[in-house]
Amino acid sequence: MRFPPRATRIGAAAALLSALLVGGTVSATTADAAASSVGSICYGDLPSQAHDTLDLIAQGGPYPYSQDGTVFSNREGVLPSEPSGYYHEYTVITPGSSTRGARRIVTGEQSQEDYYTSDHYATFDLIDFGC
């Protein structure tokens, strides 16, 4: 297990507070959309291959695929909206698959969050390193 935990999540309440502090407005629907579309998963509940990928990320590689570490564009809009280059993706090896498979870790740079997807970006779970 990695220490200290990287996971921190900015939810709808933080988005609302941020908008109010700078004098803007935020739609509750918009703020809640990203926060509600991302689930949570305990580090211990991840497949062992995800642990391996997280260890590689912490070490800075080397990665098994040339696409690992590239910018994840969040085209699906499932993760909270961030500037281009904020998110990066890494392959979680799928035993028996002849391709990269559908499993990934997506990291967020500034607030150091790690997300797991087992279904090629359709859904994401924020990794909770404290459980």
Order of alpha helices (4+ residues) and beta strands (2+ residues): alpha-alpha-beta-alpha-beta-beta-beta-beta-beta
